[in-house]
């Protein structure tokens, strides 16, 4: 099927969903963007701009906004999920009986389900097991503010089957958006979820007034613990050296667009978690993910010291400066461990 003949539903009209709808409609595809609040859907259709979540980016003519799930999914051969991670189960449960036969599901959310510690593809397969062989993930270093404006970006399409991943690659690929494929669904999802926690930690040190040395240390050691947990859960070590590992970590921990970094800065400056989330005003996925990541690390007996200290700051009231001190005074280690054979303890 040619691109211009495809009907695509994008569920979630936040910044990421809006940016993906803009991108796909700009390719000539017929896109239905689902916004759950009817009044906001009406405003988006009339004004053609999402002033709250993606200001300055116009919706192309090919994008229709609707608050009716059934309407958004009608004749849609591809469905893109762009809702917050903790809403994925609910939305998949709602759409399961509305999906067109054989439709492709693409998850664009990044996180772990708090209540179950499951990756989001696992959540989707629980709610719609019949779609498990038609499920893919799109991830990588991609701020919506830049994707919506056509700024050059590279992403990864991950799926268990190569042909499905390549189909998603073709769907999104343009001169401004380069897409690679990867069969390591576990690694791609964990990289996208766990980097938000490290970005929070980097932001906290910025809020404390620390500098680039501290940031570099956290990025490097943070990537180490992301890979450590990922490998314990069956991911390929090489995935964490790619776009959904080091790439996504860099962009999330250093960009002014990053909600996780912004939240960390506010926490480092002394704001409470509640006040921080109110000031950011949008979902901060690292906060949503950290409890599940900590539980997985404990279950796998994997050390994640940055994650642990960030958790203590967020939920136990630990002073951020004390958290940094706790990391700096840990017992001595070798820098390099054999993560492939898992024979050296960090």
LUMLOSE-895321 format. One record per residue: x, y, z of N, C-alpha, C in turn; residue in three letters. Coordinates in steps of 0.05 Angstrom, whole numbers, padded with zeros to 5 digits, always signed. Layout:
N
XYZXYZXYZALA/...
This chain:
346
+00017-00024+00000+00000+00000+00000+00017+00025+00000UNK/+00011+00044-00017+00026+00068-00018+00020+00085+00006UNK/+00040+00102+00014+00037+00119+00038+00012+00136+00037UNK/+00007+00148+00014-00015+00167+00012-00042+00153+00014UNK/-00043+00126+00012-00068+00111+00014-00073+00102+00042UNK/-00054+00104+00060-00056+00094+00087-00073+00112+00105UNK/-00089+00099+00122-00104+00113+00143-00089+00107+00169UNK/-00081+00128+00183-00066+00125+00208-00081+00139+00230UNK/-00084+00125+00252-00095+00136+00277-00072+00142+00296UNK/-00071+00166+00307-00052+00173+00328-00068+00179+00353UNK/-00064+00163+00373-00080+00165+00398-00064+00180+00419UNK/-00073+00204+00425-00059+00221+00444-00050+00247+00431UNK/-00062+00269+00439-00055+00295+00426-00038+00313+00445UNK/-00020+00300+00460+00000+00315+00474+00022+00324+00454UNK/+00045+00332+00464+00066+00342+00446+00076+00320+00427UNK/+00080+00296+00436+00091+00275+00420+00070+00265+00399UNK/+00046+00260+00408+00025+00252+00389+00020+00273+00368UNK/+00019+00298+00376+00015+00319+00356+00038+00321+00336UNK/+00063+00318+00346+00086+00319+00328+00085+00296+00308UNK/+00078+00272+00318+00077+00249+00300+00054+00252+00279UNK/+00032+00263+00288+00010+00268+00269+00018+00289+00248UNK/+00032+00310+00256+00042+00330+00237+00061+00317+00217UNK/+00079+00301+00228+00099+00288+00210+00086+00270+00190UNK/+00068+00252+00199+00056+00233+00181+00037+00247+00161UNK/+00022+00267+00170+00005+00281+00151+00021+00297+00131UNK/+00044+00306+00139+00062+00321+00120+00072+00303+00098UNK/+00072+00276+00103+00079+00257+00082+00057+00252+00062UNK/+00033+00262+00068+00010+00258+00051-00009+00236+00061UNK/-00004+00225+00085-00021+00205+00096-00046+00218+00108UNK/-00068+00203+00108-00092+00211+00122-00090+00204+00151UNK/-00090+00224+00169-00085+00219+00197-00108+00229+00214UNK/-00117+00212+00233-00136+00220+00252-00122+00221+00279UNK/-00122+00245+00291-00109+00249+00317-00131+00249+00339UNK/-00129+00231+00358-00149+00229+00379-00141+00246+00403UNK/-00159+00264+00411-00156+00280+00435-00180+00273+00453UNK/-00175+00265+00477-00197+00254+00494-00218+00275+00502UNK/-00210+00300+00503-00229+00321+00512-00242+00334+00488UNK/-00268+00331+00485-00282+00341+00461-00277+00371+00455UNK/-00277+00388+00475-00273+00416+00470-00246+00422+00459UNK/-00225+00408+00469-00198+00412+00459-00195+00401+00431UNK/-00209+00379+00425-00209+00368+00398-00221+00388+00378UNK/-00243+00401+00386-00256+00421+00369-00237+00444+00364UNK/-00224+00454+00386-00206+00477+00383-00183+00470+00364UNK/-00172+00446+00367-00149+00438+00350-00158+00437+00321UNK/-00181+00426+00315-00191+00425+00288-00195+00453+00276UNK/-00205+00472+00292-00210+00499+00283-00185+00515+00280UNK/-00168+00515+00301-00144+00532+00302-00120+00519+00288UNK/-00120+00493+00285-00099+00478+00271-00072+00481+00284UNK/-00072+00486+00310-00047+00488+00325-00051+00481+00354UNK/-00033+00466+00365-00035+00456+00393-00019+00475+00411UNK/-00031+00497+00419-00017+00518+00433-00005+00509+00459UNK/-00019+00491+00473-00009+00483+00499+00015+00464+00497UNK/+00014+00444+00479+00034+00424+00479+00055+00427+00456UNK/+00047+00440+00434+00066+00442+00411+00061+00469+00397UNK/+00066+00491+00411+00061+00517+00400+00078+00523+00375UNK/+00066+00537+00356+00082+00545+00333+00082+00525+00310UNK/+00070+00501+00314+00071+00480+00294+00042+00476+00284UNK/+00038+00480+00258+00011+00478+00246+00005+00449+00238UNK/-00020+00441+00243-00029+00415+00234-00035+00416+00204UNK/-00023+00398+00188-00029+00398+00159-00058+00391+00154UNK/-00067+00396+00130-00095+00391+00122-00102+00362+00125UNK/-00083+00344+00122-00089+00315+00123-00094+00304+00151UNK/-00092+00321+00171-00096+00312+00199-00123+00322+00209UNK/-00140+00303+00217-00166+00308+00229-00164+00302+00258UNK/-00174+00320+00275-00174+00315+00304-00202+00307+00313UNK/-00203+00286+00329-00229+00277+00339-00227+00268+00368UNK/-00249+00269+00382-00250+00259+00410-00265+00232+00410UNK/-00272+00222+00387-00287+00197+00385-00268+00174+00377UNK/-00263+00156+00396-00244+00134+00391-00252+00118+00367UNK/-00278+00112+00365-00287+00095+00343-00281+00109+00316UNK/-00287+00135+00315-00281+00150+00290-00252+00151+00284UNK/-00235+00154+00304-00206+00156+00299-00195+00130+00288UNK/-00207+00107+00295-00197+00081+00287-00209+00070+00262UNK/-00230+00083+00252-00244+00073+00229-00226+00071+00204UNK/-00223+00047+00193-00207+00042+00170-00177+00047+00174UNK/-00168+00049+00199-00140+00055+00204-00124+00029+00203UNK/-00106+00027+00184-00089+00004+00182-00066+00005+00201UNK/-00060+00029+00211-00038+00033+00230-00049+00050+00253UNK/-00043+00041+00278-00051+00056+00302-00026+00062+00318UNK/-00021+00088+00323+00003+00097+00338-00007+00106+00366UNK/+00005+00093+00386-00002+00100+00414+00018+00122+00424UNK/+00007+00145+00431+00024+00167+00440+00012+00179+00466UNK/+00002+00161+00483-00009+00169+00509+00012+00165+00530UNK/+00010+00177+00554+00029+00172+00576+00031+00143+00582UNK/+00054+00134+00592+00059+00106+00596+00039+00093+00615UNK/+00030+00107+00635+00011+00095+00654-00017+00093+00644UNK/-00022+00105+00620-00049+00103+00608-00050+00083+00586UNK/-00028+00070+00580-00027+00051+00557-00047+00028+00561UNK/-00047+00016+00584-00065-00007+00589-00094+00001+00585UNK/-00102+00023+00596-00129+00033+00594-00137+00038+00565UNK/-00120+00051+00550-00127+00057+00522-00128+00032+00505UNK/-00110+00013+00509-00110-00011+00493-00135-00027+00499UNK/-00142-00028+00525-00167-00042+00533-00191-00029+00519UNK/-00191-00003+00516-00213+00012+00504-00215+00007+00474UNK/-00193+00003+00460-00193+00002+00431-00193-00027+00420UNK/-00189-00046+00437-00184-00073+00428-00206-00083+00408UNK/-00231-00078+00415-00253-00087+00398-00259-00069+00375UNK/-00245-00046+00375-00250-00026+00353-00229-00027+00331UNK/-00207-00042+00336-00186-00043+00316-00194-00057+00291UNK/-00185-00047+00268-00190-00060+00243-00174-00086+00242UNK/-00185-00107+00230-00171-00133+00228-00143-00129+00215UNK/-00123-00140+00228-00096-00138+00217-00082-00112+00220UNK/-00094-00093+00234-00081-00067+00238-00055-00069+00254UNK/-00036-00052+00247-00010-00051+00261-00012-00032+00285UNK/-00002-00041+00307+00000-00024+00332+00029-00015+00335UNK/+00033+00011+00338+00059+00022+00342+00059+00038+00368UNK/+00075+00029+00388+00075+00044+00413+00097+00065+00412UNK/+00089+00090+00418+00109+00112+00419+00114+00122+00447UNK/+00101+00110+00467+00105+00118+00495+00130+00105+00506UNK/+00142+00118+00526+00167+00108+00538+00163+00106+00568UNK/+00166+00082+00579+00163+00079+00607+00159+00050+00615UNK/+00155+00046+00641+00148+00020+00652+00121+00023+00667UNK/+00104+00003+00667+00080+00006+00682+00086+00004+00711UNK/+00077+00024+00726+00084+00026+00754+00073+00002+00770UNK/+00048-00005+00766+00036-00026+00783+00047-00054+00778UNK/+00057-00059+00754+00065-00087+00747+00095-00089+00740UNK/+00109-00067+00736+00137-00066+00727+00141-00077+00698UNK/+00119-00079+00683+00120-00090+00656+00130-00069+00637UNK/+00144-00078+00615+00149-00061+00593+00122-00056+00578UNK/+00121-00034+00564+00095-00027+00552+00086-00046+00531UNK/+00104-00058+00516+00096-00079+00497+00083-00103+00511UNK/+00093-00109+00535+00081-00131+00550+00053-00123+00560UNK/+00050-00098+00568+00023-00089+00575+00004-00091+00552UNK/+00013-00083+00529-00005-00084+00505-00012-00112+00498UNK/+00007-00131+00500+00002-00159+00494-00017-00172+00514UNK/-00016-00163+00539-00035-00173+00558-00063-00165+00551UNK/-00067-00140+00542-00093-00130+00537-00104-00137+00509UNK/-00085-00141+00490-00093-00148+00463-00075-00169+00452UNK/-00076-00194+00463-00057-00215+00455-00059-00222+00426UNK/-00082-00218+00413-00085-00224+00385-00068-00206+00367UNK/-00059-00183+00378-00044-00164+00363-00014-00166+00368UNK/-00005-00186+00383+00023-00188+00391+00042-00190+00368UNK/+00033-00203+00346+00051-00206+00323+00049-00182+00304UNK/+00033-00162+00312+00031-00137+00296+00038-00113+00312UNK/+00056-00117+00332+00063-00096+00351+00092-00087+00346UNK/+00096-00061+00344+00122-00050+00341+00125-00026+00360UNK/+00150-00017+00363+00157+00006+00380+00173+00026+00364UNK/+00167+00051+00368+00183+00073+00356+00196+00088+00379UNK/+00222+00091+00379+00236+00104+00401+00262+00117+00392UNK/+00275+00131+00410+00300+00144+00403+00301+00173+00412UNK/+00323+00187+00407+00326+00215+00416+00310+00234+00400UNK/+00286+00242+00410+00267+00256+00392+00249+00274+00408UNK/+00256+00298+00412+00238+00317+00425+00217+00325+00405UNK/+00192+00325+00414+00169+00332+00397+00172+00359+00385UNK/+00183+00378+00400+00186+00405+00390+00203+00407+00365UNK/+00221+00388+00362+00239+00388+00338+00228+00371+00316UNK/+00216+00348+00323+00204+00330+00302+00181+00345+00288UNK/+00165+00360+00304+00143+00375+00292+00152+00396+00273UNK/+00176+00406+00276+00187+00427+00258+00204+00416+00236UNK/+00206+00390+00235+00222+00378+00213+00252+00380+00217UNK/+00261+00383+00241+00290+00385+00247+00301+00356+00245UNK/+00324+00352+00231+00335+00325+00227+00337+00309+00253UNK/+00325+00285+00252+00323+00268+00276+00326+00239+00267UNK/+00337+00222+00284+00340+00193+00279+00326+00177+00300UNK/+00310+00158+00292+00294+00141+00310+00300+00111+00304UNK/+00289+00094+00321+00291+00065+00318+00263+00053+00318UNK/+00258+00036+00298+00234+00020+00297+00241-00008+00306UNK/+00229-00017+00328+00235-00044+00339+00211-00062+00338UNK/+00215-00087+00330+00194-00107+00329+00207-00134+00329UNK/+00193-00154+00338+00204-00181+00338+00209-00191+00310UNK/+00192-00183+00291+00194-00191+00263+00208-00169+00246UNK/+00226-00177+00230+00241-00158+00214+00223-00143+00194UNK/+00205-00158+00181+00188-00145+00161+00170-00123+00173UNK/+00161-00128+00198+00144-00109+00211+00160-00084+00218UNK/+00184-00088+00229+00202-00065+00235+00208-00049+00210UNK/+00212-00062+00188+00218-00048+00163+00194-00033+00153UNK/+00170-00044+00157+00146-00030+00149+00142-00004+00165UNK/+00148-00005+00191+00146+00019+00208+00168+00039+00199UNK/+00191+00028+00193+00213+00045+00183+00204+00061+00158UNK/+00191+00047+00139+00181+00060+00115+00160+00080+00121UNK/+00143+00074+00140+00121+00092+00147+00130+00119+00156UNK/+00151+00120+00173+00160+00145+00185+00183+00158+00170UNK/+00197+00144+00153+00222+00154+00142+00217+00177+00122UNK/+00232+00199+00126+00232+00222+00108+00260+00234+00107UNK/+00263+00255+00092+00289+00268+00092+00297+00280+00119UNK/+00277+00286+00135+00283+00298+00161+00281+00278+00184UNK/+00271+00254+00179+00268+00234+00200+00279+00208+00189UNK/+00303+00201+00199+00316+00176+00191+00309+00155+00211UNK/+00301+00131+00202+00293+00109+00220+00310+00084+00215UNK/+00320+00074+00237+00335+00049+00236+00317+00027+00248UNK/+00323+00002+00241+00308-00021+00253+00325-00036+00273UNK/+00312-00049+00292+00325-00064+00313+00306-00086+00322UNK/+00316-00110+00325+00299-00132+00334+00299-00136+00364UNK/+00316-00119+00378+00318-00121+00407+00296-00104+00421UNK/+00272-00115+00422+00250-00100+00433+00255-00094+00463UNK/+00266-00112+00477+00271-00108+00506+00291-00085+00510UNK/+00313-00085+00496+00333-00064+00499+00323-00037+00491UNK/+00308-00036+00469+00298-00010+00459+00278+00002+00479UNK/+00260-00015+00490+00241-00005+00509+00254+00004+00535UNK/+00273-00012+00545+00285-00005+00570+00303+00020+00568UNK/+00317+00022+00545+00333+00046+00541+00315+00071+00542UNK/+00292+00070+00528+00274+00093+00527+00262+00099+00553UNK/+00257+00079+00570+00244+00083+00596+00264+00093+00617UNK/+00287+00080+00619+00305+00084+00641+00321+00110+00638UNK/+00325+00119+00614+00341+00144+00610+00327+00168+00624UNK/+00300+00167+00627+00286+00188+00640+00294+00191+00669UNK/+00300+00169+00682+00309+00170+00710+00336+00183+00712UNK/+00354+00176+00694+00381+00188+00695+00379+00218+00688UNK/+00362+00225+00670+00358+00254+00664+00348+00269+00688UNK/+00330+00257+00703+00321+00270+00728+00345+00275+00747UNK/+00362+00254+00749+00386+00257+00767+00405+00279+00757UNK/+00409+00280+00731+00426+00301+00720+00414+00328+00726UNK/+00388+00331+00723+00375+00356+00729+00378+00364+00758UNK/+00376+00345+00776+00380+00350+00804+00407+00363+00810UNK/+00428+00352+00797+00455+00363+00802+00457+00391+00790UNK/+00443+00396+00768+00443+00423+00757+00429+00442+00776UNK/+00407+00433+00788+00393+00450+00807+00410+00456+00832UNK/+00428+00437+00838+00446+00441+00861+00469+00460+00854UNK/+00472+00466+00828+00494+00484+00820+00519+00470+00811UNK/+00518+00443+00809+00542+00429+00800+00546+00432+00770UNK/+00569+00424+00760+00576+00430+00733+00577+00407+00714UNK/+00593+00411+00692+00594+00392+00671+00608+00366+00679UNK/+00627+00367+00697+00640+00343+00706+00620+00324+00719UNK/+00603+00335+00736+00583+00319+00749+00563+00307+00729UNK/+00555+00324+00709+00537+00314+00689+00549+00291+00673UNK/+00574+00294+00665+00587+00273+00649+00589+00247+00665UNK/+00595+00249+00691+00597+00226+00708+00570+00212+00710UNK/+00549+00227+00714+00522+00215+00716+00513+00202+00690UNK/+00518+00216+00668+00510+00204+00642+00524+00178+00637UNK/+00550+00177+00643+00566+00153+00638+00558+00130+00657UNK/+00557+00136+00683+00550+00115+00702+00520+00108+00700UNK/+00504+00128+00693+00476+00122+00689+00471+00103+00666UNK/+00486+00107+00644+00483+00088+00621+00492+00060+00629UNK/+00512+00059+00647+00522+00033+00656+00500+00018+00671UNK/+00485+00032+00688+00465+00017+00703+00440+00011+00686UNK/+00435+00028+00666+00413+00021+00647+00420-00005+00633UNK/+00445-00007+00623+00454-00031+00609+00454-00055+00627UNK/+00462-00051+00652+00464-00073+00671+00437-00086+00675UNK/+00416-00069+00680+00390-00080+00683+00379-00092+00657UNK/+00384-00078+00635+00375-00088+00609+00386-00115+00603UNK/+00412-00119+00607+00424-00145+00601+00412-00167+00619UNK/+00407-00160+00645+00395-00180+00663+00367-00188+00654UNK/+00354-00171+00639+00327-00177+00630+00327-00187+00601UNK/+00350-00192+00590+00352-00205+00564+00358-00187+00540UNK/+00365-00162+00545+00371-00143+00523+00400-00147+00513UNK/+00404-00138+00488+00431-00138+00477+00447-00115+00488UNK/+00472-00119+00497+00489-00096+00506+00492-00075+00484UNK/+00493-00083+00459+00498-00064+00437+00476-00044+00434UNK/+00451-00052+00441+00429-00033+00439+00434-00008+00455UNK/+00446-00010+00478+00450+00013+00495+00472+00032+00486UNK/+00487+00023+00465+00507+00040+00453+00495+00055+00429UNK/+00469+00050+00423+00457+00062+00400+00438+00085+00406UNK/+00420+00090+00388+00402+00113+00390+00384+00112+00414UNK/+00374+00088+00421+00355+00085+00443+00369+00081+00470UNK/+00396+00081+00469+00411+00080+00494+00425+00107+00499UNK/+00450+00108+00490+00465+00133+00494+00453+00157+00480UNK/+00441+00153+00456+00429+00175+00442+00406+00188+00457UNK/+00387+00171+00465+00364+00182+00479+00372+00193+00507UNK/+00391+00181+00519+00401+00191+00545+00412+00219+00543UNK/+00429+00223+00522+00442+00249+00518+00420+00271+00514UNK/+00402+00266+00496+00382+00287+00489+00364+00293+00513UNK/+00357+00272+00528+00338+00277+00550+00351+00290+00574UNK/+00377+00284+00578+00391+00295+00601+00403+00322+00597UNK/+00404+00332+00572+00418+00357+00566+00401+00378+00553UNK/+00377+00371+00543+00361+00390+00528+00343+00407+00545UNK/+00339+00432+00537+00320+00449+00550+00291+00440+00545UNK/+00287+00423+00525+00260+00413+00519+00252+00391+00539UNK/+00271+00380+00554+00266+00356+00570+00251+00362+00595UNK/+00228+00350+00598+00212+00353+00623+00227+00340+00647UNK/+00240+00317+00641+00254+00303+00663+00277+00319+00674UNK/+00292+00331+00656+00314+00348+00665+00304+00373+00680UNK/+00282+00385+00669+00270+00408+00682+00260+00402+00710UNK/+00247+00379+00712+00237+00370+00738+00260+00366+00758UNK/+00282+00354+00748+00305+00349+00765+00317+00375+00775UNK/+00319+00395+00757+00330+00421+00765+00313+00433+00788UNK/+00287+00432+00786+00270+00443+00806+00273+00428+00833UNK/+00275+00402+00831+00280+00386+00855+00306+00393+00868UNK/+00327+00396+00852+00353+00404+00862+00353+00432+00875UNK/+00335+00449+00866+00333+00476+00877+00316+00476+00903UNK/+00306+00453+00910+00292+00451+00936+00262+00449+00935UNK/+00250+00448+00911+00221+00445+00909+00213+00416+00916UNK/+00189+00414+00927+00178+00387+00932+00170+00374+00906UNK/+00166+00348+00907+00158+00333+00883+00131+00344+00872UNK/+00112+00348+00890+00086+00358+00881+00088+00386+00868UNK/+00104+00404+00881+00107+00430+00869+00122+00429+00843UNK/+00141+00411+00841+00156+00408+00816+00137+00399+00793UNK/+00121+00379+00798+00103+00369+00777+00082+00390+00769UNK/+00073+00405+00788+00054+00427+00782+00067+00448+00765UNK/+00092+00454+00770+00106+00475+00754+00113+00465+00726UNK/+00121+00440+00723+00126+00429+00697+00101+00428+00680UNK/+00079+00420+00693+00053+00421+00680+00047+00399+00660UNK/+00065+00380+00656+00061+00358+00638+00072+00333+00651UNK/+00066+00310+00639+00075+00284+00651+00105+00283+00651UNK/+00117+00276+00673+00146+00271+00676+00150+00241+00678UNK/+00157+00228+00656+00157+00199+00655+00177+00187+00674UNK/+00199+00200+00680+00218+00189+00699+00207+00185+00726UNK/+00190+00203+00735+00176+00200+00761+00158+00176+00760UNK/+00144+00172+00738+00126+00150+00735+00140+00123+00733UNK/+00165+00123+00724+00179+00098+00718+00197+00088+00741UNK/+00206+00106+00758+00228+00100+00776+00221+00078+00797UNK/+00196+00077+00806+00189+00056+00825+00191+00028+00812UNK/+00181+00026+00787+00182+00000+00773+00211-00008+00768UNK/+00227+00011+00759+00255+00005+00754+00270-00004+00779UNK/+00264+00009+00801+00277+00001+00827+00268-00027+00835UNK/+00243-00034+00831+00233-00060+00837+00246-00082+00819UNK/+00248-00076+00793+00261-00095+00775+00290-00099+00783UNK/+00304-00078+00790+00332-00080+00798+00334-00098+00823UNK/+00317-00095+00841+00317-00112+00865+00311-00141+00859UNK/+00291-00145+00842+00284-00173+00834+00307-00187+00819UNK/+00321-00171+00803+00344-00182+00787+00370-00181+00802UNK/+00370-00171+00826+00394-00167+00842+00416-00152+00826UNK/+00407-00130+00815+00424-00112+00799+00427-00086+00814UNK/+00452-00076+00815+00457-00051+00828+00450-00028+00809UNK/+00434-00009+00819+00428+00016+00804+00429+00039+00824UNK/+00454+00047+00831+00457+00067+00852+00446+00095+00845UNK/+00448+00103+00820+00437+00129+00813+00406+00129+00816UNK/+00394+00107+00805+00365+00104+00808+00357+00103+00837UNK/+00371+00089+00854+00364+00087+00882+00365+00114+00896UNK/+00386+00130+00891+00388+00156+00904+00367+00175+00893UNK/+00361+00174+00867+00340+00191+00856+00313+00183+00869UNK/+00308+00157+00872+00284+00148+00885+00281+00160+00913UNK/+00303+00159+00928+00303+00169+00956+00297+00199+00957UNK/+00307+00214+00937+00302+00243+00936+00272+00248+00929UNK/+00261+00233+00910+00234+00237+00901+00213+00229+00922UNK/+00218+00206+00935+00196+00194+00950+00202+00191+00980UNK/+00227+00195+00988+00233+00193+01017+00244+00218+01029UNK/+00244+00240+01013+00251+00266+01024+00281+00269+01029UNK/+00298+00252+01017+00326+00255+01020+00336+00281+01008UNK/+00353+00295+01022+00365+00319+01012+00382+00313+00987UNK/+00377+00328+00965+00392+00322+00940+00423+00323+00944UNK/+00432+00341+00960+00461+00342+00965+00472+00317+00978UNK/+00456+00306+00996+00463+00282+01010+00464+00258+00990UNK/+00444+00258+00972+00443+00237+00952+00469+00237+00935UNK/+00478+00261+00927+00503+00262+00911+00527+00252+00928UNK/+00527+00260+00954+00548+00250+00971+00548+00220+00974UNK/+00524+00209+00976+00522+00180+00978+00534+00166+00954UNK/+00529+00177+00930+00541+00166+00906+00571+00168+00905UNK/+00581+00191+00914+00610+00197+00913+00626+00180+00933UNK/+00613+00171+00954+00627+00157+00976+00622+00127+00976UNK/+00610+00117+00954+00607+00088+00952+00634+00074+00953UNK/+00634+00048+00959+00659+00033+00960+00672+00033+00932UNK/+00698+00029+00932+00714+00031+00908+00706+00009+00888UNK/+00708+00015+00862+00701-00003+00840+00722-00001+00818UNK/+00723-00023+00802+00736-00021+00775+00716-00007+00757UNK/+00726+00008+00737+00707+00022+00719+00694+00002+00701UNK/+00709-00017+00690+00699-00034+00668+00693-00062+00679UNK/+00669-00072+00674+00662-00099+00681+00656-00114+00656UNK/+00657-00140+00658+00651-00157+00635+00620-00161+00634UNK/+00607-00142+00621+00578-00144+00621+00568-00166+00603UNK/+00585-00175+00585+00576-00197+00567+00575-00223+00582UNK/+00595-00228+00599+00596-00254+00614+00585-00250+00642UNK/+00581-00225+00650+00570-00219+00677+00587-00232+00699UNK/+00614-00231+00695+00631-00245+00714+00645-00227+00734UNK/+00641-00200+00731+00653-00181+00749+00632-00165+00762UNK/+00633-00161+00788+00613-00145+00802+00621-00116+00802UNK/+00601-00099+00796+00607-00070+00795+00609-00059+00823UNK/
